[in-house]
Amino acid sequence: MSAIVKKRKVDLECWACNPEWEEYFFSESLGQAQRLLCLQTVAVLKEYNMRRHWETRHQASSFASMSAAERKEAIVKLSGNLQKSTSLFCEQTTEADKVTCASC
């Protein structure tokens, strides 16, 4: 008798966000691939999922017709905005924790 093979769970395989996926305007944020345009996340870090999201939701946008240099510039600007917004929330949480600890 053959042994029972466990089903593969792709979301548990610890895929890493690939820098080449910035072509589809994705960036890694808090361990997930987050879309720089609509700020949605993709469930599983696979190139197919990134490409499918780009083709179904953003292919007709103005970002699709940009040159390579314009895209790089837009990616840098959008990823900077994403980092600023996430760091803002982290800073506020830290300050709230400090106030709570000080009041104890």
N, C-alpha and C positions, 0 to 999 in steps of 0.2 A: 504494500500500500504506500502511496505517496503521501508526503507530509502536506498539511494544509498551508498554503501560502497566504500570508497576511496581505490585505489590500494596501496599496501604497497611498499614503496621505501626503499630497504635494505640499499642503500648507505647513506641514511639520518638518519639511526638509531643509529649512533655514536657507532659502535662496537669498542672495545678496542683490541689492539694487545696482545695476550696471550703469556706469556713466554714459554709455552710448545711448541709453534710453532718453537722454535729454533731447534727442532728435524729436521725440514725441511729446516734449514739454513735461516730462516727469522728473521728479527729484525725490531723494530719500528724506523723509521727515519722520522722526520717532520710530524708526524701524520699518516703515511702510513706504511704498511708492505713492507719492501724492502728486496729483495733477497740478501744474502751476497755473493753468488757466481757470479751471472750475473748482479747484481745491478738493476734488473727490479722490478717494483712495481706491486702489485695486486690491482685490482679495488675495490673489496669488501673484508673486513676483515672477512673471514670465513675459518674455518679449511679445508673444502672441497677444496676451491680454492688453499690453500697452498699445500695440499697433491697432488692435480691434477698437479700443476706446477712441483712439485718434481718428480712425477712419469713419466710425459711426457718429461721433459727436462733434468733431472739430475740423474735419477735412474741408468744409466749405467756408471756414473762417478766414479772416484776413491774414492769420499767421501762416496759412498754407502757401500763400503766394510770396512770402518773404525770401530774400536771398539768404545765403548761408551766413554772411556777416551780420545781417539784420536779425536773423534767428538767434545767433550767439548772444548778441546784445540784449535781445528781449529775454532770453533765458536767464542771463546774469541779473537783469533788473527784477524779473519775477521771482527768482530764487532768493534774492536779497529781501524782497517784500515778505516772502514766506518765512524766512528766518527771523525777521523783525517781529512779525505777528506772533510766532510761537514763543520767542524769547520774552515778549511782553507778558504773555499769560504765565510763563514760568516765574518771572520776577514778581508779579502780583501775588502768586501763590506763596512764594518764599516770604514776602513781606507780611502776609496774613499769618503765616506760621510763626514768624518772629513775634508778632503782636500777641498771639495766643500764648506763646511760651512766656512772654514777659508778664502777662497778667496772672500767671499761675503762682 
